[in-house]
């Protein structure tokens, strides 16, 4: 009889098609919404990290910090041969290595000013930057000029500048001396992300001269890998290799328990408390810089689970009422089955099987609809200049749904549905055969 119960349950679901379709549709809708959110959050951090990596020309970064005899700290890598030796000794491979320098500056033009972070690259050969940075005015040919400056449209509007205008930058050298440098606006980029107005690009050699570094010196070595997911193990192996070669290194495991700072910020804070002689290096990844973005993913995932439970709590009321109605509609049928020897547990199982099949059918339909929706949304090209560029993949929305998360959502739906149907099922199982057969529909 146990093998027959599931077949009877499937048959019973087809007896009230309209009602079951409505219930299944409600289940499908709730699981579709949650699956779309899960798919979006699954790709969120990867898209943000990858876009940042292209704008910063790397997945893994090495920076050097000198401490002079007077106690002054200087950010500089003067000889990177030992770093490349450490990479070679570790046996790890990378796609490209890009040298860069950074400096905080105040840009001034005709009485207007704004603070910016100047990032120096070899702009003419920065393929990664060209893939992600969309120019609104100016051309990439113009960045060949030694004093070329690429600013965002927000900064350009604030300074009221156009390509060809010359601005003055007030900055400090690596040794802390005040200096000024003149730049020519080569291009104005689209504000396509939350960092669009925070990053300004210049040529490395020209910036080095302004901050007191030699042409072959720089502040950061940026390593681009074939796969973003390899950045953490790559950094760990590089760290071990550099340490094995006797290089001084800042601890990679610095954390802030409150979560108010990223691991990279915690590393910088610890540097201020340490003393050392010579050069000490820090190794970090793009994920270390963006670790707080992961908190957004966790928050979205948590919110989606809460939404699923809230939506389904409402649906549970409908399921419970529906199965209570089903129980009354089938009183005589239940009495007949009990008179023929069907046990109470089997009557209860019959109702629970119906609920389970209804939940699984609705959940699978919801996931299928969500997958179709994801594929359709991924076809829409929002453009590289979209304000939401940072969370997209090449101007397109992308989704990544972990199979275990989908299975987990189905399990939640199944459990909540069974809980909703349990009490009507138990009431049906408790009916006495004689009493049930005397009851009119």
Steps between C-alpha positions, in 0.01 A plus 500: 500500500789738577605505135145574394458803729729732297315407177163570661640835624605597145156402369327705771695812399340484155150494647504868596719642225401864528552515876832315488624710209435814705685358801783370283518838326537680833781263597664544158483881527666508843779263398552690172554833681739349753692309231546818295639678807729205579623490140575872505687489831690193381658705220508834686832472680672336202388779265600775742838341564569440131404855399712647779787272397492633145487861620792429735679269251538209738360226721800481734706797614845542656602827663826595667542726802840638595585628843785752503746556783293798612187283525331635186296247300535504122275301268721374219628195318846589375620156390240237408744231384474317832120508476506337157752248634254415777222457241723273293602295804136451601421347161183707462398664174336831426356666192658845517704713740426874508703759688308793646540794736243691702481841659233710668471838334291813484413595142467874440357683197404867486421528870314169524654199673426138592687219673586196290702183516744497210582154366796475267510230229663462163176637352594435139530127566237456772271255321310406815415862573379556144264203527311646797543879472259670259609841371233767462735762361855481370680204346739225602754644258515813716619300803834444327605846619728473806285740705166343396222487758176298484227624733135407546217716371396581857844642577512676162167666576619604844816658359323620183771358274509353149757287316807714430470709817797503737449444871742527789537220754617573853650185651774365721807302408560160656724672754222741603611815317239721337513516122293608201461351152309617195284255304309523173147360487530223239160342549188508714356162599139405567401470866405135459539388860521616858877540457466691175567833664763370743765379258706720271760353265835643394818370338727315740829663406358852530341427839823340625687816418243706692513282813877456504540147363736397223355385162558131583353529851134479601271441799305187400548189287163377372468140383208399279411130508307281258227444757386729780432196723873423505593831664491383865707179453734692267556768765554238772763316297671825401503611864660171606756518220599860580527421869714196421741727313549711811281797402321692773122475463196646672266235640227406247262390774433836657128534580266752650248318717240774466500458121529877455822469299621270225796262553708739291407795723576291808841421349569871449393579856732234640786648298472822696564308823797300374868586477746352255813577308540501123210395277191310612247370250127448511321246281124527457224413256210682340270307735689638801424850377136420425424268791228734624316441172461140613299629793255641247469155342438342839238765578324444165505123547360536851233740376401258223458219755288726720288596197457132414384419853264802514348422160461139588353571841215668313480208257502252791171642622349431158648150492369416848150627415502317167591165654243553773240545226635193319463300819130593531439433132644150532348392829300216346798400284720488809237291680487253211879468492514447875223235476706320235796479736702811421686599817494844660867555418432432133210749497731759652772412249254539213435864590867570566602349166251728326649799681854389417427449129326838490803668662753327276301575185461867591865533605633340182271721290627806689864409443437437130329841470789663687757339269305620196484848652875498564574403140274775367646766731855397404423579136430866577803721434494788748832629364837555660392852597208379711491641856475137615809399299690389809257215576472387137711284273602691188183711518269200551330373812636161599374234736660209680273263688683252727324161468508449876320831552224398257467162672486678835216724383307197374556329835367805687190506279444125544535511879270802541240341272508174696462695825196681355336175390592297808214604728221446243668168411510397864134594546407290196698202634317514835156456346310186597381301193136469613471869586660604171264278294195652671610851409347658192712709267 
